[in-house]
């Protein structure tokens, strides 16, 4: 443990709330940092896939111009298979987009919670807590996320809330499916 930590050497100004706020901000900052680093990698992969698709189209176009032979037909088949695999990879990147959106919500929630608990007027105000909770809920764009949120606020355990969310996802399957961009 660091020697300069206020929790290590508490003074008269030390509070659990301030320490909690610091840890919430640390967690939010760590997630934000990892998302920023991941963005660079995903951008590189996206650019590479875009270039590969363009090259495959060019190759396919040139193959179509050649005389109809078994080798040509096999090459065209390979181009089609590679294009299909690339499409699958692009769809898989959609998951990253959803993950990134969810993690951005988490960091925003952590920062908001930190701000709320740092301010004594807000910390002890049920109105401020309700307002903050509704701000969080409004950020959710998928029904199953709202159902999970509502279940937790109703006092359900994490396990119960995820069971409720899973049953909702079955009913809203199309809404939660990853869409092509």
C-alpha positions as CSV (number, residue, x, y, z in Angstrom):
1,X,0.0,0.0,0.0
2,X,1.2,3.5,-0.9
3,X,2.7,5.5,2.0
4,X,1.0,8.7,0.9
5,X,-2.5,7.3,0.9
6,X,-4.9,9.2,3.0
7,X,-6.5,5.9,4.1
8,X,-3.0,4.7,5.3
9,X,-2.5,7.9,7.3
10,X,-5.9,9.4,7.9
11,X,-6.1,13.0,9.0
12,X,-9.1,15.0,10.3
13,X,-10.3,15.5,6.7
14,X,-10.4,11.8,5.9
15,X,-13.8,10.3,5.0
16,X,-14.9,6.9,3.6
17,X,-17.0,8.8,1.0
18,X,-13.9,10.6,-0.4
19,X,-12.0,7.4,-0.5
20,X,-14.9,5.7,-2.2
21,X,-15.1,8.5,-4.7
22,X,-11.4,8.2,-5.5
23,X,-11.8,4.4,-6.2
24,X,-14.9,5.0,-8.3
25,X,-12.9,7.5,-10.4
26,X,-10.0,5.2,-10.7
27,X,-12.2,2.4,-11.9
28,X,-13.9,4.7,-14.5
29,X,-10.5,6.0,-15.6
30,X,-9.1,2.5,-16.1
31,X,-12.0,1.4,-18.2
32,X,-11.8,4.6,-20.3
33,X,-8.1,4.1,-20.8
34,X,-8.6,0.5,-22.0
35,X,-11.4,1.5,-24.3
36,X,-9.2,4.2,-25.9
37,X,-6.4,1.7,-26.5
38,X,-8.9,-0.9,-27.9
39,X,-10.3,1.7,-30.3
40,X,-6.9,2.0,-32.0
41,X,-6.7,-1.7,-32.5
42,X,-10.2,-2.0,-33.8
43,X,-9.7,0.9,-36.2
44,X,-6.6,-0.8,-37.6
45,X,-8.5,-4.1,-38.0
46,X,-11.5,-2.3,-39.6
47,X,-9.2,-0.5,-42.1
48,X,-7.4,-3.8,-42.9
49,X,-10.7,-5.6,-43.5
50,X,-12.0,-2.7,-45.7
51,X,-8.8,-2.9,-47.8
52,X,-9.1,-6.7,-48.1
53,X,-12.7,-6.5,-49.3
54,X,-11.7,-4.0,-52.0
55,X,-8.8,-6.2,-53.1
56,X,-11.1,-9.2,-53.2
57,X,-13.6,-7.3,-55.4
58,X,-10.8,-6.4,-57.8
59,X,-9.5,-10.0,-57.9
60,X,-13.1,-11.3,-58.4
61,X,-13.7,-8.8,-61.2
62,X,-10.5,-9.9,-63.0
63,X,-11.3,-13.5,-62.5
64,X,-14.7,-13.0,-64.1
65,X,-12.9,-11.6,-67.2
66,X,-10.9,-14.8,-67.7
67,X,-11.8,-17.8,-69.7
68,X,-14.1,-20.3,-67.9
69,X,-11.8,-22.9,-66.5
70,X,-11.8,-25.2,-63.4
71,X,-8.9,-23.1,-61.9
72,X,-10.8,-19.8,-62.6
73,X,-13.9,-21.2,-61.0
74,X,-12.0,-22.5,-58.0
75,X,-10.4,-19.0,-57.6
76,X,-13.9,-17.4,-57.8
77,X,-15.1,-19.8,-55.2
78,X,-12.2,-18.9,-52.9
79,X,-12.9,-15.2,-53.4
80,X,-16.6,-15.7,-52.4
81,X,-15.6,-17.7,-49.3
82,X,-13.1,-15.1,-48.2
83,X,-15.7,-12.4,-48.7
84,X,-18.2,-14.4,-46.6
85,X,-15.5,-14.8,-43.8
86,X,-14.8,-11.0,-43.9
87,X,-18.6,-10.3,-43.5
88,X,-18.6,-12.6,-40.5
89,X,-15.7,-10.8,-39.0
90,X,-17.4,-7.4,-39.6
91,X,-20.5,-8.7,-37.7
92,X,-18.2,-9.9,-34.9
93,X,-16.9,-6.3,-34.6
94,X,-20.5,-5.3,-33.9
95,X,-20.1,-7.0,-30.6
96,X,-17.2,-4.8,-29.7
97,X,-19.3,-1.8,-30.6
98,X,-22.0,-3.0,-28.1
99,X,-19.4,-3.8,-25.5
100,X,-17.8,-0.3,-25.9
101,X,-21.2,1.3,-25.5
102,X,-21.9,-0.7,-22.3
103,X,-18.5,0.1,-20.8
104,X,-19.0,3.8,-21.6
105,X,-22.3,3.6,-19.7
106,X,-20.4,2.0,-16.8
107,X,-17.7,4.7,-16.7
108,X,-20.3,7.4,-16.9
109,X,-22.3,5.8,-14.1
110,X,-19.1,5.4,-11.9
111,X,-18.2,9.1,-12.5
112,X,-21.8,10.2,-11.7
113,X,-21.9,8.1,-8.6
114,X,-18.6,9.6,-7.5
115,X,-19.9,13.1,-8.1
116,X,-23.1,12.3,-6.1
117,X,-21.3,10.9,-3.1
118,X,-18.7,13.7,-3.0
119,X,-21.4,16.3,-2.5
120,X,-23.1,16.1,1.0
121,X,-26.2,18.0,-0.2
122,X,-26.7,15.4,-3.0
123,X,-25.5,12.4,-1.0
124,X,-28.3,12.6,1.5
125,X,-31.0,13.7,-0.9
126,X,-33.4,10.9,-2.1
127,X,-34.4,13.3,-5.0
128,X,-30.8,13.5,-6.2
129,X,-30.4,9.7,-6.0
130,X,-33.7,9.2,-8.0
131,X,-32.6,11.8,-10.5
132,X,-29.3,10.1,-11.0
133,X,-30.9,6.6,-11.3
134,X,-33.3,7.9,-14.0
135,X,-30.3,9.5,-15.9
136,X,-28.7,6.1,-15.9
137,X,-31.8,4.3,-17.1
138,X,-32.4,6.8,-19.9
139,X,-28.9,6.0,-21.3
140,X,-30.0,2.4,-22.0
141,X,-31.2,1.7,-25.5
142,X,-32.0,-1.9,-25.2
143,X,-35.0,-3.1,-23.3
144,X,-33.2,-6.0,-21.5
145,X,-30.7,-3.4,-20.1
146,X,-33.7,-1.4,-18.6
147,X,-35.2,-4.6,-17.2
148,X,-31.9,-5.5,-15.5
149,X,-31.7,-2.0,-14.1
150,X,-35.2,-2.1,-12.8
151,X,-34.8,-5.5,-11.2
152,X,-31.7,-4.3,-9.3
153,X,-33.5,-1.1,-8.1
154,X,-36.4,-3.3,-7.0
155,X,-33.9,-5.1,-4.7
156,X,-33.4,-8.3,-6.7
157,X,-30.1,-10.1,-6.4
158,X,-27.7,-10.0,-9.3
159,X,-28.6,-13.6,-10.1
160,X,-32.3,-12.9,-10.0
161,X,-31.9,-9.8,-12.1
162,X,-29.9,-11.6,-14.8
163,X,-32.5,-14.4,-14.9
164,X,-35.2,-11.8,-15.5
165,X,-33.1,-10.1,-18.1
166,X,-32.5,-13.5,-19.9
167,X,-36.3,-14.2,-20.0
168,X,-36.8,-10.7,-21.4
169,X,-34.1,-11.2,-24.1
170,X,-36.0,-14.3,-25.3
171,X,-39.1,-12.1,-25.9
172,X,-37.1,-9.2,-27.4
173,X,-34.5,-11.3,-29.3
174,X,-34.7,-9.3,-32.5
175,X,-34.1,-6.0,-30.6
176,X,-31.0,-7.3,-28.9
177,X,-29.5,-8.9,-32.0
178,X,-26.4,-7.4,-33.4
179,X,-27.3,-5.4,-36.6
180,X,-25.1,-4.8,-39.6
181,X,-23.8,-1.3,-40.0
